[in-house]
């Protein structure tokens, strides 16, 4: 297992993270606590989207998508790049993708009654 894939050790779990890290994590979770943003993030984990395409995929108005994306960007969950005149968004890095995958997998266990695994 590579260093980036390592799970926290028992010793890591026995120390409270620094306040700045806790605050940033709470902000990220707060952003993901909205169903629309979670759906958008799920799509952004798999591909890049511009505002119009993402609005169509989640079924909400473009201005609402733009507002959600601005919040997600401020929280450090999405990145944006210019493609000509378009702004194209994507989930920011593997940590964010793994966080979403784990959250949805945990929800699947809860909803379906499948037992948890370590």
PyMOL commands that set and color helices and strands:
alter all, ss='L'
color gray80, all
select helices_A, chain A and resi 3-5+10-13+19-32+35-46+51-58+62-74+93-112
alter helices_A, ss='H'
color red, helices_A
select strands_A, chain A and resi 78-83+86-91
alter strands_A, ss='S'
color yellow, strands_A
deselect
rebuild
show_as cartoon
